[in-house]
Amino acid sequence: MNRSFIRTALSLLIVALYVAGLVAMFMGNARLGIDLWVVSTLGGIGLLYWIHVMKKRAEDADKIAKGMPYGDPDDPAAPVNPVVPGENDDR
């Protein structure tokens, strides 16, 4: 399975949980509805974080492949790869 399919499936699952929570609230089971909304909200936050991390990893991999510096130079905890032309060209 590719990441696009997993991302789509998880997004649909989160939307289904949200809709199920709404239906549960209309049917008179507020506790179940709120529980489903909390699960879908936390799942949505987790999914957005995962998408952001995967996108950042892909961008860094592209930069590494092109020989460009990667990371955030303003963040002291982030790795920064200073690329010097001609250095480490022993491939």
PyMOL commands that place a pseudoatom at each C-alpha (Angstrom):
pseudoatom trace, name=CA, resn=MET, resi=1, chain=A, elem=C, hetatm=0, pos=[0.000, 0.000, 0.000]
pseudoatom trace, name=CA, resn=ASN, resi=2, chain=A, elem=C, hetatm=0, pos=[1.243, 3.441, -0.765]
pseudoatom trace, name=CA, resn=ARG, resi=3, chain=A, elem=C, hetatm=0, pos=[1.074, 6.400, 1.581]
pseudoatom trace, name=CA, resn=SER, resi=4, chain=A, elem=C, hetatm=0, pos=[-1.559, 8.186, -0.475]
pseudoatom trace, name=CA, resn=PHE, resi=5, chain=A, elem=C, hetatm=0, pos=[-3.986, 5.304, -0.027]
pseudoatom trace, name=CA, resn=ILE, resi=6, chain=A, elem=C, hetatm=0, pos=[-3.294, 5.090, 3.711]
pseudoatom trace, name=CA, resn=ARG, resi=7, chain=A, elem=C, hetatm=0, pos=[-3.752, 8.847, 4.088]
pseudoatom trace, name=CA, resn=THR, resi=8, chain=A, elem=C, hetatm=0, pos=[-7.058, 8.729, 2.193]
pseudoatom trace, name=CA, resn=ALA, resi=9, chain=A, elem=C, hetatm=0, pos=[-8.338, 5.735, 4.153]
pseudoatom trace, name=CA, resn=LEU, resi=10, chain=A, elem=C, hetatm=0, pos=[-7.479, 7.323, 7.497]
pseudoatom trace, name=CA, resn=SER, resi=11, chain=A, elem=C, hetatm=0, pos=[-9.097, 10.601, 6.457]
pseudoatom trace, name=CA, resn=LEU, resi=12, chain=A, elem=C, hetatm=0, pos=[-12.299, 8.784, 5.507]
pseudoatom trace, name=CA, resn=LEU, resi=13, chain=A, elem=C, hetatm=0, pos=[-12.244, 6.874, 8.798]
pseudoatom trace, name=CA, resn=ILE, resi=14, chain=A, elem=C, hetatm=0, pos=[-11.904, 10.104, 10.765]
pseudoatom trace, name=CA, resn=VAL, resi=15, chain=A, elem=C, hetatm=0, pos=[-14.790, 11.687, 8.857]
pseudoatom trace, name=CA, resn=ALA, resi=16, chain=A, elem=C, hetatm=0, pos=[-16.893, 8.556, 9.455]
pseudoatom trace, name=CA, resn=LEU, resi=17, chain=A, elem=C, hetatm=0, pos=[-16.181, 8.747, 13.206]
pseudoatom trace, name=CA, resn=TYR, resi=18, chain=A, elem=C, hetatm=0, pos=[-17.178, 12.412, 13.215]
pseudoatom trace, name=CA, resn=VAL, resi=19, chain=A, elem=C, hetatm=0, pos=[-20.444, 11.674, 11.383]
pseudoatom trace, name=CA, resn=ALA, resi=20, chain=A, elem=C, hetatm=0, pos=[-21.143, 8.679, 13.661]
pseudoatom trace, name=CA, resn=GLY, resi=21, chain=A, elem=C, hetatm=0, pos=[-20.674, 10.948, 16.669]
pseudoatom trace, name=CA, resn=LEU, resi=22, chain=A, elem=C, hetatm=0, pos=[-23.124, 13.446, 15.210]
pseudoatom trace, name=CA, resn=VAL, resi=23, chain=A, elem=C, hetatm=0, pos=[-25.679, 10.691, 14.564]
pseudoatom trace, name=CA, resn=ALA, resi=24, chain=A, elem=C, hetatm=0, pos=[-25.204, 9.339, 18.088]
pseudoatom trace, name=CA, resn=MET, resi=25, chain=A, elem=C, hetatm=0, pos=[-25.904, 12.785, 19.531]
pseudoatom trace, name=CA, resn=PHE, resi=26, chain=A, elem=C, hetatm=0, pos=[-29.084, 13.153, 17.483]
pseudoatom trace, name=CA, resn=MET, resi=27, chain=A, elem=C, hetatm=0, pos=[-30.203, 9.687, 18.595]
pseudoatom trace, name=CA, resn=GLY, resi=28, chain=A, elem=C, hetatm=0, pos=[-29.952, 10.730, 22.242]
pseudoatom trace, name=CA, resn=ASN, resi=29, chain=A, elem=C, hetatm=0, pos=[-26.622, 9.144, 23.190]
pseudoatom trace, name=CA, resn=ALA, resi=30, chain=A, elem=C, hetatm=0, pos=[-24.593, 12.273, 23.881]
pseudoatom trace, name=CA, resn=ARG, resi=31, chain=A, elem=C, hetatm=0, pos=[-21.829, 10.464, 25.763]
pseudoatom trace, name=CA, resn=LEU, resi=32, chain=A, elem=C, hetatm=0, pos=[-21.064, 8.162, 22.820]
pseudoatom trace, name=CA, resn=GLY, resi=33, chain=A, elem=C, hetatm=0, pos=[-21.270, 11.090, 20.397]
pseudoatom trace, name=CA, resn=ILE, resi=34, chain=A, elem=C, hetatm=0, pos=[-18.803, 13.153, 22.399]
pseudoatom trace, name=CA, resn=ASP, resi=35, chain=A, elem=C, hetatm=0, pos=[-16.470, 10.156, 22.718]
pseudoatom trace, name=CA, resn=LEU, resi=36, chain=A, elem=C, hetatm=0, pos=[-16.517, 9.638, 18.944]
pseudoatom trace, name=CA, resn=TRP, resi=37, chain=A, elem=C, hetatm=0, pos=[-15.870, 13.329, 18.342]
pseudoatom trace, name=CA, resn=VAL, resi=38, chain=A, elem=C, hetatm=0, pos=[-12.912, 13.291, 20.715]
pseudoatom trace, name=CA, resn=VAL, resi=39, chain=A, elem=C, hetatm=0, pos=[-11.472, 10.220, 18.983]
pseudoatom trace, name=CA, resn=SER, resi=40, chain=A, elem=C, hetatm=0, pos=[-11.963, 11.762, 15.543]
pseudoatom trace, name=CA, resn=THR, resi=41, chain=A, elem=C, hetatm=0, pos=[-10.437, 15.079, 16.637]
pseudoatom trace, name=CA, resn=LEU, resi=42, chain=A, elem=C, hetatm=0, pos=[-7.360, 13.436, 18.157]
pseudoatom trace, name=CA, resn=GLY, resi=43, chain=A, elem=C, hetatm=0, pos=[-7.059, 11.166, 15.125]
pseudoatom trace, name=CA, resn=GLY, resi=44, chain=A, elem=C, hetatm=0, pos=[-7.288, 14.168, 12.820]
pseudoatom trace, name=CA, resn=ILE, resi=45, chain=A, elem=C, hetatm=0, pos=[-4.562, 15.991, 14.715]
pseudoatom trace, name=CA, resn=GLY, resi=46, chain=A, elem=C, hetatm=0, pos=[-2.370, 12.890, 14.562]
pseudoatom trace, name=CA, resn=LEU, resi=47, chain=A, elem=C, hetatm=0, pos=[-3.037, 12.449, 10.855]
pseudoatom trace, name=CA, resn=LEU, resi=48, chain=A, elem=C, hetatm=0, pos=[-2.194, 16.074, 10.081]
pseudoatom trace, name=CA, resn=TYR, resi=49, chain=A, elem=C, hetatm=0, pos=[1.054, 15.738, 12.051]
pseudoatom trace, name=CA, resn=TRP, resi=50, chain=A, elem=C, hetatm=0, pos=[1.932, 12.512, 10.205]
pseudoatom trace, name=CA, resn=ILE, resi=51, chain=A, elem=C, hetatm=0, pos=[1.240, 14.146, 6.827]
pseudoatom trace, name=CA, resn=HIS, resi=52, chain=A, elem=C, hetatm=0, pos=[3.414, 17.128, 7.796]
pseudoatom trace, name=CA, resn=VAL, resi=53, chain=A, elem=C, hetatm=0, pos=[6.294, 14.891, 8.924]
pseudoatom trace, name=CA, resn=MET, resi=54, chain=A, elem=C, hetatm=0, pos=[6.147, 12.745, 5.776]
pseudoatom trace, name=CA, resn=LYS, resi=55, chain=A, elem=C, hetatm=0, pos=[6.094, 15.858, 3.582]
pseudoatom trace, name=CA, resn=LYS, resi=56, chain=A, elem=C, hetatm=0, pos=[9.091, 17.321, 5.431]
pseudoatom trace, name=CA, resn=ARG, resi=57, chain=A, elem=C, hetatm=0, pos=[11.007, 14.039, 5.116]
pseudoatom trace, name=CA, resn=ALA, resi=58, chain=A, elem=C, hetatm=0, pos=[10.304, 13.928, 1.390]
pseudoatom trace, name=CA, resn=GLU, resi=59, chain=A, elem=C, hetatm=0, pos=[11.474, 17.531, 0.966]
pseudoatom trace, name=CA, resn=ASP, resi=60, chain=A, elem=C, hetatm=0, pos=[14.666, 16.820, 2.919]
pseudoatom trace, name=CA, resn=ALA, resi=61, chain=A, elem=C, hetatm=0, pos=[15.306, 13.673, 0.867]
pseudoatom trace, name=CA, resn=ASP, resi=62, chain=A, elem=C, hetatm=0, pos=[14.878, 15.689, -2.349]
pseudoatom trace, name=CA, resn=LYS, resi=63, chain=A, elem=C, hetatm=0, pos=[17.283, 18.326, -1.086]
pseudoatom trace, name=CA, resn=ILE, resi=64, chain=A, elem=C, hetatm=0, pos=[19.832, 15.695, -0.110]
pseudoatom trace, name=CA, resn=ALA, resi=65, chain=A, elem=C, hetatm=0, pos=[19.510, 14.071, -3.544]
pseudoatom trace, name=CA, resn=LYS, resi=66, chain=A, elem=C, hetatm=0, pos=[20.106, 17.446, -5.198]
pseudoatom trace, name=CA, resn=GLY, resi=67, chain=A, elem=C, hetatm=0, pos=[23.026, 18.247, -2.888]
pseudoatom trace, name=CA, resn=MET, resi=68, chain=A, elem=C, hetatm=0, pos=[21.309, 21.214, -1.289]
pseudoatom trace, name=CA, resn=PRO, resi=69, chain=A, elem=C, hetatm=0, pos=[21.452, 22.089, 2.420]
pseudoatom trace, name=CA, resn=TYR, resi=70, chain=A, elem=C, hetatm=0, pos=[18.515, 20.785, 4.405]
pseudoatom trace, name=CA, resn=GLY, resi=71, chain=A, elem=C, hetatm=0, pos=[17.013, 21.483, 7.801]
pseudoatom trace, name=CA, resn=ASP, resi=72, chain=A, elem=C, hetatm=0, pos=[16.120, 24.797, 9.368]
pseudoatom trace, name=CA, resn=PRO, resi=73, chain=A, elem=C, hetatm=0, pos=[19.218, 26.930, 9.990]
pseudoatom trace, name=CA, resn=ASP, resi=74, chain=A, elem=C, hetatm=0, pos=[17.272, 29.046, 12.518]
pseudoatom trace, name=CA, resn=ASP, resi=75, chain=A, elem=C, hetatm=0, pos=[16.441, 26.003, 14.670]
pseudoatom trace, name=CA, resn=PRO, resi=76, chain=A, elem=C, hetatm=0, pos=[19.485, 24.979, 16.742]
pseudoatom trace, name=CA, resn=ALA, resi=77, chain=A, elem=C, hetatm=0, pos=[18.098, 21.465, 17.225]
pseudoatom trace, name=CA, resn=ALA, resi=78, chain=A, elem=C, hetatm=0, pos=[17.545, 20.835, 13.513]
pseudoatom trace, name=CA, resn=PRO, resi=79, chain=A, elem=C, hetatm=0, pos=[20.268, 19.120, 11.524]
pseudoatom trace, name=CA, resn=VAL, resi=80, chain=A, elem=C, hetatm=0, pos=[21.827, 21.334, 8.918]
pseudoatom trace, name=CA, resn=ASN, resi=81, chain=A, elem=C, hetatm=0, pos=[23.889, 19.841, 6.148]
pseudoatom trace, name=CA, resn=PRO, resi=82, chain=A, elem=C, hetatm=0, pos=[26.292, 22.434, 4.787]
pseudoatom trace, name=CA, resn=VAL, resi=83, chain=A, elem=C, hetatm=0, pos=[27.156, 21.314, 1.283]
pseudoatom trace, name=CA, resn=VAL, resi=84, chain=A, elem=C, hetatm=0, pos=[30.564, 22.364, 0.048]
pseudoatom trace, name=CA, resn=PRO, resi=85, chain=A, elem=C, hetatm=0, pos=[31.177, 21.730, -3.659]
pseudoatom trace, name=CA, resn=GLY, resi=86, chain=A, elem=C, hetatm=0, pos=[34.004, 19.285, -4.228]
pseudoatom trace, name=CA, resn=GLU, resi=87, chain=A, elem=C, hetatm=0, pos=[33.936, 17.958, -0.686]
pseudoatom trace, name=CA, resn=ASN, resi=88, chain=A, elem=C, hetatm=0, pos=[33.170, 14.266, -0.226]
pseudoatom trace, name=CA, resn=ASP, resi=89, chain=A, elem=C, hetatm=0, pos=[33.141, 13.612, -3.959]
pseudoatom trace, name=CA, resn=ASP, resi=90, chain=A, elem=C, hetatm=0, pos=[34.744, 10.188, -3.591]
pseudoatom trace, name=CA, resn=ARG, resi=91, chain=A, elem=C, hetatm=0, pos=[31.778, 8.316, -5.072]
for i in range(1, 91): cmd.bond("trace and resi %d" % i, "trace and resi %d" % (i + 1))
show_as sticks, trace
zoom trace
